[in-house]
Amino acid sequence: MSIEDGSLAALWGAKFAGAAAGSAISVAYLLPHGRREAAARFMIGIVTGLVFGAPAGMAIADRLALADRLEPAELAMMGSAAASLCAWWALGVLARFAATLFAGKAEAAR
């Protein structure tokens, strides 16, 4: 299967637009403590949306039975926005888990 240059550019544009929208919503939904945290959260959302956008879009579309109704660019945008929006919360959960995991080991060593 070959992808034309125009459709490849449209796909990457959709992924970037979805990632940027998800990042912006994430930053606006839970306000950061400063500019540095806002920039870090925005960039993490962009990267996460670009990397995991297509698989997330396909998974969401399969779950909602929309895969045959949406174009590839729409799937990529939807997945990128969802992955970007969820990235910060997923990292927060992992950070809390790691903090409790290592806090228990530090207390046991005392």
C-alpha positions as CSV (number, residue, x, y, z in Angstrom):
1,M,0.0,0.0,0.0
2,S,1.5,3.3,-1.0
3,I,0.5,6.7,0.5
4,E,0.5,9.7,-1.7
5,D,2.5,12.8,-0.6
6,G,-0.6,14.9,-0.2
7,S,-2.4,12.3,2.0
8,L,0.7,11.8,4.0
9,A,1.0,15.5,4.7
10,A,-2.7,15.7,5.5
11,L,-2.3,12.8,7.9
12,W,0.6,14.4,9.7
13,G,-1.2,17.7,9.8
14,A,-4.2,16.1,11.3
15,K,-2.1,14.4,13.9
16,F,-0.4,17.6,14.8
17,A,-3.7,19.5,15.0
18,G,-5.2,16.9,17.2
19,A,-2.1,16.8,19.5
20,A,-2.1,20.6,19.8
21,A,-5.8,20.7,20.6
22,G,-5.5,18.0,23.2
23,S,-2.5,19.7,24.8
24,A,-4.2,23.0,24.9
25,I,-7.3,21.5,26.6
26,S,-5.0,19.7,29.0
27,V,-3.2,22.9,30.0
28,A,-6.4,24.8,30.3
29,Y,-8.3,22.1,32.2
30,L,-5.8,21.8,35.0
31,L,-3.8,25.0,35.3
32,P,0.0,24.6,35.6
33,H,2.0,26.1,38.4
34,G,4.1,28.2,36.0
35,R,5.3,28.9,32.5
36,R,7.9,26.1,32.6
37,E,5.3,23.5,33.7
38,A,2.9,24.8,31.0
39,A,5.5,24.5,28.3
40,A,6.5,21.0,29.5
41,R,3.0,19.8,29.6
42,F,2.2,21.2,26.2
43,M,5.3,19.6,24.6
44,I,4.6,16.3,26.3
45,G,1.1,16.4,24.9
46,I,2.3,17.2,21.4
47,V,4.9,14.3,21.4
48,T,2.5,11.9,22.9
49,G,-0.2,12.8,20.4
50,L,2.1,12.5,17.4
51,V,3.5,9.1,18.6
52,F,0.4,7.4,19.9
53,G,-2.3,9.3,17.9
54,A,-2.9,6.7,15.1
55,P,-3.1,3.6,17.4
56,A,-5.3,5.5,19.9
57,G,-7.6,6.7,17.1
58,M,-8.0,3.2,15.7
59,A,-8.7,1.8,19.2
60,I,-11.3,4.4,19.9
61,A,-12.9,4.0,16.5
62,D,-13.0,0.2,16.9
63,R,-14.5,0.5,20.4
64,L,-17.2,3.0,19.2
65,A,-17.8,1.1,15.9
66,L,-16.8,4.1,13.9
67,A,-13.8,2.7,12.0
68,D,-15.6,2.3,8.7
69,R,-17.2,5.8,8.9
70,L,-14.1,7.9,9.4
71,E,-11.3,8.9,7.1
72,P,-7.7,8.2,8.2
73,A,-7.0,11.8,8.9
74,E,-10.1,12.0,11.2
75,L,-8.9,8.9,13.0
76,A,-5.5,10.3,13.5
77,M,-6.8,13.7,14.7
78,M,-9.2,12.0,17.2
79,G,-6.5,9.7,18.5
80,S,-3.9,12.4,18.7
81,A,-6.2,14.6,20.7
82,A,-7.2,11.8,23.1
83,A,-3.6,10.7,23.6
84,S,-2.4,14.2,24.1
85,L,-5.2,15.0,26.6
86,C,-4.6,11.8,28.6
87,A,-0.8,12.0,28.6
88,W,-0.4,14.3,31.6
89,W,-2.8,12.4,33.8
90,A,-1.1,9.1,32.9
91,L,2.2,10.5,33.8
92,G,0.7,11.8,37.1
93,V,-0.6,8.4,37.9
94,L,2.8,6.8,37.2
95,A,4.5,9.5,39.3
96,R,2.3,8.8,42.3
97,F,2.7,5.1,41.9
98,A,6.5,5.5,41.8
99,A,6.4,7.8,44.8
100,T,4.5,5.4,46.9
101,L,6.5,2.5,45.7
102,F,9.8,4.1,46.6
103,A,8.5,5.8,49.8
104,G,7.7,2.3,51.1
105,K,11.2,1.1,50.4
106,A,12.8,4.1,51.9
107,E,10.8,3.7,55.1
108,A,11.7,0.0,55.3
109,A,15.4,0.8,54.9
110,R,15.3,3.1,58.0
